[in-house]
Amino acid sequence: MAKLTEAVLYYNPGRPETMKHVPMMKGVLVRMGIRIRNIGPEQVMETVGYLAGMDGFQASDKKTEGQTEGQEEAGLPVIPVEMMVLKQFSNRRLDELLMNLRKAGVPKIGLKAVLTEHNSTWTFYHLYEELKEEHETMTAGKGQ
Protein backbone atom coordinates (compact mmCIF):
# COMPACT_ATOMS: atom_id res chain seq x y z
CA MET A 1 0.00 0.00 0.00
CA ALA A 2 1.39 3.41 -0.99
CA LYS A 3 2.14 5.86 1.79
CA LEU A 4 -0.30 8.73 1.97
CA THR A 5 1.19 12.12 1.20
CA GLU A 6 0.05 14.29 4.06
CA ALA A 7 -0.19 17.97 3.32
CA VAL A 8 -1.52 21.11 4.93
CA LEU A 9 -3.07 23.97 3.00
CA TYR A 10 -2.33 26.99 5.16
CA TYR A 11 -3.87 30.43 4.78
CA ASN A 12 -2.66 33.38 6.83
CA PRO A 13 -4.19 36.85 6.46
CA GLY A 14 -0.78 38.41 7.18
CA ARG A 15 -1.72 40.23 10.37
CA PRO A 16 1.16 40.71 12.86
CA GLU A 17 -0.66 38.72 15.57
CA THR A 18 -0.98 35.71 13.24
CA MET A 19 2.50 35.95 11.73
CA LYS A 20 4.66 35.54 14.86
CA HIS A 21 3.81 31.85 15.40
CA VAL A 22 4.13 30.80 11.72
CA PRO A 23 7.80 29.72 12.04
CA MET A 24 6.90 27.51 15.04
CA MET A 25 4.01 25.93 13.15
CA LYS A 26 6.09 25.32 10.03
CA GLY A 27 8.83 23.80 12.19
CA VAL A 28 6.35 21.25 13.58
CA LEU A 29 5.16 20.37 10.07
CA VAL A 30 8.73 19.94 8.79
CA ARG A 31 9.73 17.74 11.74
CA MET A 32 6.67 15.56 11.12
CA GLY A 33 7.44 15.29 7.40
CA ILE A 34 4.22 17.05 6.37
CA ARG A 35 4.16 19.10 3.19
CA ILE A 36 2.84 22.65 3.49
CA ARG A 37 1.17 24.64 0.76
CA ASN A 38 0.76 28.32 1.53
CA ILE A 39 -2.49 29.72 0.15
CA GLY A 40 -2.37 33.36 -0.83
CA PRO A 41 -5.21 35.90 -0.91
CA GLU A 42 -5.26 35.73 -4.71
CA GLN A 43 -6.10 32.00 -4.54
CA VAL A 44 -9.30 32.14 -2.47
CA MET A 45 -11.55 31.51 -5.49
CA GLU A 46 -9.69 28.35 -6.54
CA THR A 47 -11.20 24.98 -5.67
CA VAL A 48 -9.80 23.25 -2.62
CA GLY A 49 -9.11 20.18 -4.78
CA TYR A 50 -6.96 22.21 -7.17
CA LEU A 51 -5.03 23.85 -4.31
CA ALA A 52 -4.47 20.41 -2.77
CA GLY A 53 -3.09 19.05 -6.05
CA MET A 54 -5.85 16.49 -6.55
CA ASP A 55 -6.24 14.83 -9.94
CA GLY A 56 -9.01 16.22 -12.14
CA PHE A 57 -8.92 19.78 -10.79
CA GLN A 58 -7.71 22.74 -12.81
CA ALA A 59 -7.06 26.39 -12.08
CA SER A 60 -10.09 28.62 -12.34
CA ASP A 61 -10.24 31.47 -14.82
CA LYS A 62 -11.63 33.83 -12.16
CA LYS A 63 -8.32 35.67 -11.85
CA THR A 64 -5.36 36.56 -13.96
CA GLU A 65 -1.98 35.03 -13.22
CA GLY A 66 0.45 37.32 -11.44
CA GLN A 67 -2.30 39.73 -10.48
CA THR A 68 -0.81 42.80 -8.81
CA GLU A 69 -3.90 44.71 -7.71
CA GLY A 70 -5.28 44.27 -4.20
CA GLN A 71 -7.98 41.74 -3.33
CA GLU A 72 -10.76 44.30 -3.10
CA GLU A 73 -9.84 45.91 -6.44
CA ALA A 74 -9.68 42.47 -8.05
CA GLY A 75 -13.15 41.64 -6.71
CA LEU A 76 -11.78 38.84 -4.53
CA PRO A 77 -13.37 38.20 -1.14
CA VAL A 78 -11.14 38.62 1.90
CA ILE A 79 -10.59 35.91 4.50
CA PRO A 80 -9.62 37.75 7.72
CA VAL A 81 -8.45 34.74 9.77
CA GLU A 82 -6.05 31.79 9.58
CA MET A 83 -7.24 28.56 8.03
CA MET A 84 -5.78 25.09 7.84
CA VAL A 85 -6.97 22.29 5.53
CA LEU A 86 -5.53 18.84 6.21
CA LYS A 87 -5.03 16.38 3.36
CA GLN A 88 -4.69 12.59 3.77
CA PHE A 89 -4.24 12.43 7.55
CA SER A 90 -5.07 9.35 9.58
CA ASN A 91 -6.82 10.01 12.89
CA ARG A 92 -3.61 9.10 14.74
CA ARG A 93 -1.50 11.55 12.71
CA LEU A 94 -4.11 14.29 13.08
CA ASP A 95 -4.02 13.88 16.87
CA GLU A 96 -0.21 13.86 16.76
CA LEU A 97 -0.13 17.07 14.71
CA LEU A 98 -2.54 18.92 17.02
CA MET A 99 -0.60 17.76 20.10
CA ASN A 100 2.74 18.88 18.59
CA LEU A 101 1.33 22.28 17.64
CA ARG A 102 0.08 22.74 21.22
CA LYS A 103 3.46 21.65 22.66
CA ALA A 104 5.25 24.13 20.38
CA GLY A 105 3.08 26.95 21.72
CA VAL A 106 1.24 27.59 18.45
CA PRO A 107 -2.06 29.37 19.22
CA LYS A 108 -5.15 27.40 18.28
CA ILE A 109 -6.27 27.89 14.69
CA GLY A 110 -10.06 28.05 14.93
CA LEU A 111 -10.85 27.22 11.32
CA LYS A 112 -9.58 23.76 10.39
CA ALA A 113 -10.96 21.18 7.99
CA VAL A 114 -10.05 17.78 6.66
CA LEU A 115 -10.08 17.60 2.87
CA THR A 116 -12.98 15.44 1.67
CA GLU A 117 -14.42 14.43 -1.67
CA HIS A 118 -17.34 16.76 -0.89
CA ASN A 119 -15.43 19.92 0.08
CA SER A 120 -12.73 19.46 -2.59
CA THR A 121 -15.16 20.90 -5.17
CA TRP A 122 -15.74 24.08 -3.16
CA THR A 123 -13.72 27.24 -3.56
CA PHE A 124 -11.35 27.96 -0.71
CA TYR A 125 -13.59 30.94 0.17
CA HIS A 126 -16.72 28.77 0.25
CA LEU A 127 -14.93 26.39 2.63
CA TYR A 128 -14.04 29.41 4.80
CA GLU A 129 -17.71 30.47 4.90
CA GLU A 130 -18.82 26.95 5.91
CA LEU A 131 -16.12 26.66 8.60
CA LYS A 132 -16.87 30.14 9.96
CA GLU A 133 -20.58 29.32 10.27
CA GLU A 134 -19.84 25.95 11.91
CA HIS A 135 -17.33 27.56 14.30
CA GLU A 136 -19.82 30.28 15.28
CA THR A 137 -22.53 27.67 15.89
CA MET A 138 -20.23 25.51 18.04
CA THR A 139 -18.91 28.41 20.13
CA ALA A 140 -22.24 30.29 20.48
CA GLY A 141 -23.25 28.79 23.84
CA LYS A 142 -19.81 28.82 25.44
CA GLY A 143 -18.89 31.21 28.23
CA GLN A 144 -22.43 32.10 29.21
Phi, psi and omega in degrees: 000132182289144178289136177291142177263099179289142177210155176237126169270121185238125177245131177230128182288353176084014177284146181307320183291339178262345184277331188293334180264358182301315179300323178295316181296314180295325177299318178298314182298316180297314180299328180274356179075028182260130177287146177237137176238112178285131179256124181265163181304330181284355182255005188293343179260009173277155177287151179298322179299318177296313181298329181275358178076026180284146177299144175088359179250139180234162178298145178281166176255021183281356180215165175259146181294140178069026181305132183253342181286162181291166182302313183297316181296328181278356181078017179270137177291154182255132173258115188273358185230167176290150176217147179225127177242125186258128183247127173059048177259137169281164178301320181297315181290327176296313177300318180297316179298310182298320178295316180293324176295317178299312181301326181281355179082019178283123179302150182299133175265113187293327184255101179231147177214155171261133179295129179232168176300323182292307186279351179294338181273350180280158170286159178301322180293320178299317177300317176304312181300317179296314180295319180299314180297316179297316180297317179296321179295317183288332182261357185301317185271356185281145175079016179251000000 
